[in-house]
Amino acid sequence: MASPDENASPRRQFLYRELKVLRGSLLLSTVAIGVVLLGVAAVFESGLTLTRNDGVLAGMLGVFGISAIVVGGTFYLLLKAVHRT
């Protein structure tokens, strides 16, 4: 993949570096998916009525999101700690 343009803004270069790290790590990707699931759960819970079971869907997505964040984050930090030793 090409490197970011030398003339790009610092914000864009930062975003490029962060997305490159996210792409290279399954565990960080799992955390990102968990954050997205929590966001979708918040939309279902916010009052936007799509189905009769929006509360159930919000609860399920919330549990899956929190689980993905906890598991992905924990194992990522453990691997970082093991790698440093």
Gaussian input, Z-matrix of N, CA and C with variables (Angstrom, degrees):
# hf/3-21g

backbone

0 1
 N
 C     1     B1
 C     2     B2     1     A1
 N     3     B3     2     A2     1     D1
 C     4     B4     3     A3     2     D2
 C     5     B5     4     A4     3     D3
 N     6     B6     5     A5     4     D4
 C     7     B7     6     A6     5     D5
 C     8     B8     7     A7     6     D6
 N     9     B9     8     A8     7     D7
 C    10    B10     9     A9     8     D8
 C    11    B11    10    A10     9     D9
 N    12    B12    11    A11    10    D10
 C    13    B13    12    A12    11    D11
 C    14    B14    13    A13    12    D12
 N    15    B15    14    A14    13    D13
 C    16    B16    15    A15    14    D14
 C    17    B17    16    A16    15    D15
 N    18    B18    17    A17    16    D16
 C    19    B19    18    A18    17    D17
 C    20    B20    19    A19    18    D18
 N    21    B21    20    A20    19    D19
 C    22    B22    21    A21    20    D20
 C    23    B23    22    A22    21    D21
 N    24    B24    23    A23    22    D22
 C    25    B25    24    A24    23    D23
 C    26    B26    25    A25    24    D24
 N    27    B27    26    A26    25    D25
 C    28    B28    27    A27    26    D26
 C    29    B29    28    A28    27    D27
 N    30    B30    29    A29    28    D28
 C    31    B31    30    A30    29    D29
 C    32    B32    31    A31    30    D30
 N    33    B33    32    A32    31    D31
 C    34    B34    33    A33    32    D32
 C    35    B35    34    A34    33    D33
 N    36    B36    35    A35    34    D34
 C    37    B37    36    A36    35    D35
 C    38    B38    37    A37    36    D36
 N    39    B39    38    A38    37    D37
 C    40    B40    39    A39    38    D38
 C    41    B41    40    A40    39    D39
 N    42    B42    41    A41    40    D40
 C    43    B43    42    A42    41    D41
 C    44    B44    43    A43    42    D42
 N    45    B45    44    A44    43    D43
 C    46    B46    45    A45    44    D44
 C    47    B47    46    A46    45    D45
 N    48    B48    47    A47    46    D46
 C    49    B49    48    A48    47    D47
 C    50    B50    49    A49    48    D48
 N    51    B51    50    A50    49    D49
 C    52    B52    51    A51    50    D50
 C    53    B53    52    A52    51    D51
 N    54    B54    53    A53    52    D52
 C    55    B55    54    A54    53    D53
 C    56    B56    55    A55    54    D54
 N    57    B57    56    A56    55    D55
 C    58    B58    57    A57    56    D56
 C    59    B59    58    A58    57    D57
 N    60    B60    59    A59    58    D58
 C    61    B61    60    A60    59    D59
 C    62    B62    61    A61    60    D60
 N    63    B63    62    A62    61    D61
 C    64    B64    63    A63    62    D62
 C    65    B65    64    A64    63    D63
 N    66    B66    65    A65    64    D64
 C    67    B67    66    A66    65    D65
 C    68    B68    67    A67    66    D66
 N    69    B69    68    A68    67    D67
 C    70    B70    69    A69    68    D68
 C    71    B71    70    A70    69    D69
 N    72    B72    71    A71    70    D70
 C    73    B73    72    A72    71    D71
 C    74    B74    73    A73    72    D72
 N    75    B75    74    A74    73    D73
 C    76    B76    75    A75    74    D74
 C    77    B77    76    A76    75    D75
 N    78    B78    77    A77    76    D76
 C    79    B79    78    A78    77    D77
 C    80    B80    79    A79    78    D78
 N    81    B81    80    A80    79    D79
 C    82    B82    81    A81    80    D80
 C    83    B83    82    A82    81    D81
 N    84    B84    83    A83    82    D82
 C    85    B85    84    A84    83    D83
 C    86    B86    85    A85    84    D84
 N    87    B87    86    A86    85    D85
 C    88    B88    87    A87    86    D86
 C    89    B89    88    A88    87    D87
 N    90    B90    89    A89    88    D88
 C    91    B91    90    A90    89    D89
 C    92    B92    91    A91    90    D90
 N    93    B93    92    A92    91    D91
 C    94    B94    93    A93    92    D92
 C    95    B95    94    A94    93    D93
 N    96    B96    95    A95    94    D94
 C    97    B97    96    A96    95    D95
 C    98    B98    97    A97    96    D96
 N    99    B99    98    A98    97    D97
 C   100   B100    99    A99    98    D98
 C   101   B101   100   A100    99    D99
 N   102   B102   101   A101   100   D100
 C   103   B103   102   A102   101   D101
 C   104   B104   103   A103   102   D102
 N   105   B105   104   A104   103   D103
 C   106   B106   105   A105   104   D104
 C   107   B107   106   A106   105   D105
 N   108   B108   107   A107   106   D106
 C   109   B109   108   A108   107   D107
 C   110   B110   109   A109   108   D108
 N   111   B111   110   A110   109   D109
 C   112   B112   111   A111   110   D110
 C   113   B113   112   A112   111   D111
 N   114   B114   113   A113   112   D112
 C   115   B115   114   A114   113   D113
 C   116   B116   115   A115   114   D114
 N   117   B117   116   A116   115   D115
 C   118   B118   117   A117   116   D116
 C   119   B119   118   A118   117   D117
 N   120   B120   119   A119   118   D118
 C   121   B121   120   A120   119   D119
 C   122   B122   121   A121   120   D120
 N   123   B123   122   A122   121   D121
 C   124   B124   123   A123   122   D122
 C   125   B125   124   A124   123   D123
 N   126   B126   125   A125   124   D124
 C   127   B127   126   A126   125   D125
 C   128   B128   127   A127   126   D126
 N   129   B129   128   A128   127   D127
 C   130   B130   129   A129   128   D128
 C   131   B131   130   A130   129   D129
 N   132   B132   131   A131   130   D130
 C   133   B133   132   A132   131   D131
 C   134   B134   133   A133   132   D132
 N   135   B135   134   A134   133   D133
 C   136   B136   135   A135   134   D134
 C   137   B137   136   A136   135   D135
 N   138   B138   137   A137   136   D136
 C   139   B139   138   A138   137   D137
 C   140   B140   139   A139   138   D138
 N   141   B141   140   A140   139   D139
 C   142   B142   141   A141   140   D140
 C   143   B143   142   A142   141   D141
 N   144   B144   143   A143   142   D142
 C   145   B145   144   A144   143   D143
 C   146   B146   145   A145   144   D144
 N   147   B147   146   A146   145   D145
 C   148   B148   147   A147   146   D146
 C   149   B149   148   A148   147   D147
 N   150   B150   149   A149   148   D148
 C   151   B151   150   A150   149   D149
 C   152   B152   151   A151   150   D150
 N   153   B153   152   A152   151   D151
 C   154   B154   153   A153   152   D152
 C   155   B155   154   A154   153   D153
 N   156   B156   155   A155   154   D154
 C   157   B157   156   A156   155   D155
 C   158   B158   157   A157   156   D156
 N   159   B159   158   A158   157   D157
 C   160   B160   159   A159   158   D158
 C   161   B161   160   A160   159   D159
 N   162   B162   161   A161   160   D160
 C   163   B163   162   A162   161   D161
 C   164   B164   163   A163   162   D162
 N   165   B165   164   A164   163   D163
 C   166   B166   165   A165   164   D164
 C   167   B167   166   A166   165   D165
 N   168   B168   167   A167   166   D166
 C   169   B169   168   A168   167   D167
 C   170   B170   169   A169   168   D168
 N   171   B171   170   A170   169   D169
 C   172   B172   171   A171   170   D170
 C   173   B173   172   A172   171   D171
 N   174   B174   173   A173   172   D172
 C   175   B175   174   A174   173   D173
 C   176   B176   175   A175   174   D174
 N   177   B177   176   A176   175   D175
 C   178   B178   177   A177   176   D176
 C   179   B179   178   A178   177   D177
 N   180   B180   179   A179   178   D178
 C   181   B181   180   A180   179   D179
 C   182   B182   181   A181   180   D180
 N   183   B183   182   A182   181   D181
 C   184   B184   183   A183   182   D182
 C   185   B185   184   A184   183   D183
 N   186   B186   185   A185   184   D184
 C   187   B187   186   A186   185   D185
 C   188   B188   187   A187   186   D186
 N   189   B189   188   A188   187   D187
 C   190   B190   189   A189   188   D188
 C   191   B191   190   A190   189   D189
 N   192   B192   191   A191   190   D190
 C   193   B193   192   A192   191   D191
 C   194   B194   193   A193   192   D192
 N   195   B195   194   A194   193   D193
 C   196   B196   195   A195   194   D194
 C   197   B197   196   A196   195   D195
 N   198   B198   197   A197   196   D196
 C   199   B199   198   A198   197   D197
 C   200   B200   199   A199   198   D198
 N   201   B201   200   A200   199   D199
 C   202   B202   201   A201   200   D200
 C   203   B203   202   A202   201   D201
 N   204   B204   203   A203   202   D202
 C   205   B205   204   A204   203   D203
 C   206   B206   205   A205   204   D204
 N   207   B207   206   A206   205   D205
 C   208   B208   207   A207   206   D206
 C   209   B209   208   A208   207   D207
 N   210   B210   209   A209   208   D208
 C   211   B211   210   A210   209   D209
 C   212   B212   211   A211   210   D210
 N   213   B213   212   A212   211   D211
 C   214   B214   213   A213   212   D212
 C   215   B215   214   A214   213   D213
 N   216   B216   215   A215   214   D214
 C   217   B217   216   A216   215   D215
 C   218   B218   217   A217   216   D216
 N   219   B219   218   A218   217   D217
 C   220   B220   219   A219   218   D218
 C   221   B221   220   A220   219   D219
 N   222   B222   221   A221   220   D220
 C   223   B223   222   A222   221   D221
 C   224   B224   223   A223   222   D222
 N   225   B225   224   A224   223   D223
 C   226   B226   225   A225   224   D224
 C   227   B227   226   A226   225   D225
 N   228   B228   227   A227   226   D226
 C   229   B229   228   A228   227   D227
 C   230   B230   229   A229   228   D228
 N   231   B231   230   A230   229   D229
 C   232   B232   231   A231   230   D230
 C   233   B233   232   A232   231   D231
 N   234   B234   233   A233   232   D232
 C   235   B235   234   A234   233   D233
 C   236   B236   235   A235   234   D234
 N   237   B237   236   A236   235   D235
 C   238   B238   237   A237   236   D236
 C   239   B239   238   A238   237   D237
 N   240   B240   239   A239   238   D238
 C   241   B241   240   A240   239   D239
 C   242   B242   241   A241   240   D240
 N   243   B243   242   A242   241   D241
 C   244   B244   243   A243   242   D242
 C   245   B245   244   A244   243   D243
 N   246   B246   245   A245   244   D244
 C   247   B247   246   A246   245   D245
 C   248   B248   247   A247   246   D246
 N   249   B249   248   A248   247   D247
 C   250   B250   249   A249   248   D248
 C   251   B251   250   A250   249   D249
 N   252   B252   251   A251   250   D250
 C   253   B253   252   A252   251   D251
 C   254   B254   253   A253   252   D252

   B1=1.4431
   B2=1.5259
   B3=1.2970
   B4=1.4566
   B5=1.5215
   B6=1.3193
   B7=1.4602
   B8=1.5249
   B9=1.3319
   B10=1.4621
   B11=1.5215
   B12=1.2919
   B13=1.4619
   B14=1.5281
   B15=1.3029
   B16=1.4713
   B17=1.5253
   B18=1.3169
   B19=1.4670
   B20=1.5243
   B21=1.3237
   B22=1.4641
   B23=1.5245
   B24=1.3171
   B25=1.4605
   B26=1.5264
   B27=1.3393
   B28=1.4747
   B29=1.5273
   B30=1.3179
   B31=1.4616
   B32=1.5255
   B33=1.3215
   B34=1.4594
   B35=1.5336
   B36=1.3200
   B37=1.4618
   B38=1.5212
   B39=1.3439
   B40=1.4592
   B41=1.5311
   B42=1.3291
   B43=1.4575
   B44=1.5287
   B45=1.3171
   B46=1.4577
   B47=1.5301
   B48=1.3301
   B49=1.4703
   B50=1.5259
   B51=1.3379
   B52=1.4621
   B53=1.5274
   B54=1.3224
   B55=1.4570
   B56=1.5257
   B57=1.3139
   B58=1.4627
   B59=1.5340
   B60=1.3311
   B61=1.4701
   B62=1.5211
   B63=1.3357
   B64=1.4569
   B65=1.5230
   B66=1.3232
   B67=1.4570
   B68=1.5265
   B69=1.2991
   B70=1.4542
   B71=1.5146
   B72=1.3165
   B73=1.4503
   B74=1.5269
   B75=1.3147
   B76=1.4589
   B77=1.5243
   B78=1.3256
   B79=1.4591
   B80=1.5261
   B81=1.3279
   B82=1.4662
   B83=1.5245
   B84=1.3225
   B85=1.4634
   B86=1.5197
   B87=1.3259
   B88=1.4597
   B89=1.5289
   B90=1.3192
   B91=1.4628
   B92=1.5339
   B93=1.3312
   B94=1.4683
   B95=1.5272
   B96=1.3166
   B97=1.4668
   B98=1.5271
   B99=1.3193
   B100=1.4600
   B101=1.5186
   B102=1.3232
   B103=1.4681
   B104=1.5304
   B105=1.3237
   B106=1.4630
   B107=1.5220
   B108=1.3281
   B109=1.4633
   B110=1.5247
   B111=1.3319
   B112=1.4695
   B113=1.5252
   B114=1.3157
   B115=1.4626
   B116=1.5222
   B117=1.3274
   B118=1.4674
   B119=1.5294
   B120=1.3257
   B121=1.4619
   B122=1.5263
   B123=1.3271
   B124=1.4683
   B125=1.5191
   B126=1.3234
   B127=1.4746
   B128=1.5174
   B129=1.3327
   B130=1.4662
   B131=1.5240
   B132=1.3203
   B133=1.4603
   B134=1.5259
   B135=1.3155
   B136=1.4653
   B137=1.5211
   B138=1.2901
   B139=1.4558
   B140=1.5113
   B141=1.3015
   B142=1.4530
   B143=1.5221
   B144=1.3274
   B145=1.4576
   B146=1.5214
   B147=1.3193
   B148=1.4594
   B149=1.5244
   B150=1.3165
   B151=1.4614
   B152=1.5217
   B153=1.3265
   B154=1.4637
   B155=1.5179
   B156=1.3179
   B157=1.4656
   B158=1.5224
   B159=1.3140
   B160=1.4621
   B161=1.5253
   B162=1.3124
   B163=1.4643
   B164=1.5187
   B165=1.3228
   B166=1.4552
   B167=1.5253
   B168=1.3335
   B169=1.4678
   B170=1.5212
   B171=1.3200
   B172=1.4675
   B173=1.5211
   B174=1.3217
   B175=1.4617
   B176=1.5137
   B177=1.3300
   B178=1.4624
   B179=1.5229
   B180=1.3212
   B181=1.4632
   B182=1.5252
   B183=1.3208
   B184=1.4592
   B185=1.5235
   B186=1.3348
   B187=1.4633
   B188=1.5267
   B189=1.3276
   B190=1.4650
   B191=1.5260
   B192=1.3328
   B193=1.4599
   B194=1.5150
   B195=1.3174
   B196=1.4681
   B197=1.5251
   B198=1.3263
   B199=1.4650
   B200=1.5199
   B201=1.3287
   B202=1.4629
   B203=1.5246
   B204=1.3193
   B205=1.4639
   B206=1.5335
   B207=1.3266
   B208=1.4686
   B209=1.5256
   B210=1.3189
   B211=1.4682
   B212=1.5227
   B213=1.3327
   B214=1.4633
   B215=1.5139
   B216=1.3191
   B217=1.4657
   B218=1.5131
   B219=1.3320
   B220=1.4672
   B221=1.5278
   B222=1.3238
   B223=1.4583
   B224=1.5284
   B225=1.3285
   B226=1.4622
   B227=1.5272
   B228=1.3168
   B229=1.4642
   B230=1.5273
   B231=1.3348
   B232=1.4668
   B233=1.5279
   B234=1.3229
   B235=1.4593
   B236=1.5229
   B237=1.3236
   B238=1.4764
   B239=1.5208
   B240=1.3338
   B241=1.4572
   B242=1.5301
   B243=1.3169
   B244=1.4541
   B245=1.5277
   B246=1.3006
   B247=1.4613
   B248=1.5311
   B249=1.3400
   B250=1.4726
   B251=1.5103
   B252=1.3391
   B253=1.4785
   B254=1.4931
   A1=108.15
   A2=115.97
   A3=120.66
   A4=110.38
   A5=115.16
   A6=120.22
   A7=109.28
   A8=116.88
   A9=118.75
   A10=110.31
   A11=115.03
   A12=121.62
   A13=110.68
   A14=115.89
   A15=121.05
   A16=111.22
   A17=117.78
   A18=122.05
   A19=112.63
   A20=117.33
   A21=120.16
   A22=109.80
   A23=114.47
   A24=119.72
   A25=110.00
   A26=117.28
   A27=120.18
   A28=112.41
   A29=116.41
   A30=120.13
   A31=110.45
   A32=116.37
   A33=120.65
   A34=110.83
   A35=117.57
   A36=120.82
   A37=110.77
   A38=117.32
   A39=121.76
   A40=110.24
   A41=116.89
   A42=121.37
   A43=110.34
   A44=117.46
   A45=121.56
   A46=110.86
   A47=116.40
   A48=120.02
   A49=111.33
   A50=117.06
   A51=120.61
   A52=111.61
   A53=117.42
   A54=120.04
   A55=111.58
   A56=116.76
   A57=120.59
   A58=110.23
   A59=117.16
   A60=120.97
   A61=109.97
   A62=117.26
   A63=121.88
   A64=110.75
   A65=116.94
   A66=121.08
   A67=111.52
   A68=117.34
   A69=121.14
   A70=114.48
   A71=119.62
   A72=121.56
   A73=110.82
   A74=115.62
   A75=120.47
   A76=110.84
   A77=117.30
   A78=120.20
   A79=111.59
   A80=117.46
   A81=119.18
   A82=110.93
   A83=116.83
   A84=119.90
   A85=110.67
   A86=116.82
   A87=121.04
   A88=110.52
   A89=116.97
   A90=120.94
   A91=110.02
   A92=117.09
   A93=120.74
   A94=110.97
   A95=117.28
   A96=120.66
   A97=110.05
   A98=117.28
   A99=121.08
   A100=112.04
   A101=116.45
   A102=120.59
   A103=110.21
   A104=116.94
   A105=120.77
   A106=110.61
   A107=116.86
   A108=120.13
   A109=111.51
   A110=117.23
   A111=119.57
   A112=111.12
   A113=116.75
   A114=120.35
   A115=112.11
   A116=116.54
   A117=120.53
   A118=109.94
   A119=117.17
   A120=120.47
   A121=110.81
   A122=116.74
   A123=120.05
   A124=111.21
   A125=117.06
   A126=120.13
   A127=110.13
   A128=117.55
   A129=120.08
   A130=111.16
   A131=117.64
   A132=121.04
   A133=112.44
   A134=118.41
   A135=121.91
   A136=114.37
   A137=118.16
   A138=119.18
   A139=112.16
   A140=117.37
   A141=121.66
   A142=107.37
   A143=117.03
   A144=120.86
   A145=109.87
   A146=115.48
   A147=120.93
   A148=110.74
   A149=116.38
   A150=121.34
   A151=108.65
   A152=115.74
   A153=119.37
   A154=111.56
   A155=117.45
   A156=121.62
   A157=112.14
   A158=118.11
   A159=120.32
   A160=112.41
   A161=117.76
   A162=120.59
   A163=112.25
   A164=116.32
   A165=121.12
   A166=110.01
   A167=116.20
   A168=120.12
   A169=111.18
   A170=116.12
   A171=119.62
   A172=110.68
   A173=116.80
   A174=120.33
   A175=112.46
   A176=117.02
   A177=120.85
   A178=110.97
   A179=116.83
   A180=120.25
   A181=111.15
   A182=116.68
   A183=120.13
   A184=112.18
   A185=116.04
   A186=119.91
   A187=110.41
   A188=117.09
   A189=120.23
   A190=110.83
   A191=116.79
   A192=120.53
   A193=112.55
   A194=116.13
   A195=119.92
   A196=110.47
   A197=116.94
   A198=120.19
   A199=111.26
   A200=117.18
   A201=120.69
   A202=110.91
   A203=117.39
   A204=120.72
   A205=110.71
   A206=116.37
   A207=120.25
   A208=110.90
   A209=117.38
   A210=120.56
   A211=110.79
   A212=117.24
   A213=120.04
   A214=112.47
   A215=116.72
   A216=120.65
   A217=113.03
   A218=116.34
   A219=120.04
   A220=111.29
   A221=116.75
   A222=119.35
   A223=111.71
   A224=117.82
   A225=119.72
   A226=110.21
   A227=116.78
   A228=120.33
   A229=111.86
   A230=117.43
   A231=120.29
   A232=111.23
   A233=117.22
   A234=119.88
   A235=111.42
   A236=117.07
   A237=120.12
   A238=110.52
   A239=117.34
   A240=121.66
   A241=110.84
   A242=117.59
   A243=120.94
   A244=110.57
   A245=116.59
   A246=121.16
   A247=111.66
   A248=117.27
   A249=121.06
   A250=111.99
   A251=117.98
   A252=119.88
   A253=112.33
   D1=142.62
   D2=-177.62
   D3=-72.00
   D4=150.10
   D5=177.63
   D6=-77.33
   D7=159.44
   D8=-179.86
   D9=-65.19
   D10=152.16
   D11=-179.67
   D12=-60.67
   D13=139.79
   D14=179.59
   D15=-61.61
   D16=-29.23
   D17=-176.63
   D18=-90.63
   D19=0.43
   D20=-178.78
   D21=-69.43
   D22=155.17
   D23=-179.24
   D24=-65.93
   D25=154.04
   D26=178.38
   D27=-58.63
   D28=-34.15
   D29=179.35
   D30=-64.77
   D31=-42.67
   D32=179.77
   D33=-67.95
   D34=-38.26
   D35=177.23
   D36=-65.04
   D37=-40.12
   D38=177.37
   D39=-62.00
   D40=-45.73
   D41=179.65
   D42=-61.59
   D43=-41.21
   D44=178.67
   D45=-61.12
   D46=-46.31
   D47=-179.86
   D48=-62.84
   D49=-42.33
   D50=-178.75
   D51=-66.97
   D52=-41.28
   D53=178.41
   D54=-67.38
   D55=-32.30
   D56=177.50
   D57=-66.95
   D58=-40.52
   D59=176.39
   D60=-64.99
   D61=-42.94
   D62=-179.94
   D63=-62.45
   D64=-40.39
   D65=-179.70
   D66=-66.06
   D67=-31.12
   D68=-177.04
   D69=-86.57
   D70=-2.11
   D71=-175.79
   D72=-127.83
   D73=116.44
   D74=177.73
   D75=-63.99
   D76=-39.00
   D77=-177.35
   D78=-68.72
   D79=-40.47
   D80=176.60
   D81=-68.38
   D82=-33.40
   D83=175.25
   D84=-64.40
   D85=-37.12
   D86=177.08
   D87=-63.57
   D88=-41.00
   D89=176.85
   D90=-63.17
   D91=-42.73
   D92=179.38
   D93=-63.34
   D94=-40.06
   D95=176.93
   D96=-63.53
   D97=-38.41
   D98=177.05
   D99=-62.08
   D100=-40.51
   D101=178.04
   D102=-64.78
   D103=-41.11
   D104=177.98
   D105=-63.70
   D106=-42.85
   D107=178.38
   D108=-61.99
   D109=-40.08
   D110=176.43
   D111=-63.87
   D112=-38.24
   D113=177.34
   D114=-63.27
   D115=-43.12
   D116=177.96
   D117=-65.74
   D118=-39.05
   D119=177.27
   D120=-62.25
   D121=-39.17
   D122=177.97
   D123=-64.35
   D124=-36.66
   D125=177.71
   D126=-65.63
   D127=-43.22
   D128=178.76
   D129=-64.49
   D130=-34.81
   D131=-177.18
   D132=-82.87
   D133=-16.38
   D134=-171.92
   D135=-70.28
   D136=-13.18
   D137=-179.51
   D138=119.05
   D139=-9.09
   D140=175.55
   D141=-71.74
   D142=112.83
   D143=-174.29
   D144=-93.71
   D145=112.08
   D146=176.55
   D147=-107.56
   D148=-39.37
   D149=178.18
   D150=-137.34
   D151=176.33
   D152=177.68
   D153=-74.64
   D154=-21.28
   D155=-174.34
   D156=-107.22
   D157=36.67
   D158=-178.42
   D159=-62.22
   D160=-36.05
   D161=178.84
   D162=-65.14
   D163=-39.19
   D164=178.28
   D165=-66.27
   D166=-45.46
   D167=178.29
   D168=-62.28
   D169=-41.56
   D170=178.75
   D171=-62.01
   D172=-42.25
   D173=178.55
   D174=-64.11
   D175=-43.96
   D176=179.51
   D177=-63.62
   D178=-47.27
   D179=-179.84
   D180=-65.50
   D181=-35.86
   D182=177.14
   D183=-63.83
   D184=-43.62
   D185=178.72
   D186=-65.02
   D187=-44.66
   D188=178.54
   D189=-63.10
   D190=-40.79
   D191=-179.80
   D192=-64.62
   D193=-47.54
   D194=179.39
   D195=-64.05
   D196=-40.26
   D197=178.21
   D198=-62.04
   D199=-43.82
   D200=179.60
   D201=-63.56
   D202=-40.68
   D203=179.62
   D204=-65.62
   D205=-45.87
   D206=-177.98
   D207=-65.49
   D208=-48.97
   D209=-177.04
   D210=-66.96
   D211=-50.24
   D212=-179.50
   D213=-61.92
   D214=-44.51
   D215=179.94
   D216=-66.00
   D217=-41.71
   D218=-179.88
   D219=-63.23
   D220=-49.23
   D221=-178.80
   D222=-68.68
   D223=-32.62
   D224=176.43
   D225=-63.82
   D226=-46.06
   D227=179.03
   D228=-65.89
   D229=-37.76
   D230=176.48
   D231=-63.76
   D232=-43.25
   D233=178.41
   D234=-65.10
   D235=-37.97
   D236=176.41
   D237=-62.89
   D238=-42.25
   D239=-179.68
   D240=-66.40
   D241=-41.79
   D242=179.51
   D243=-67.87
   D244=-37.45
   D245=-178.84
   D246=-66.63
   D247=-32.03
   D248=-179.60
   D249=-72.24
   D250=-27.67
   D251=-177.57
   D252=-82.96

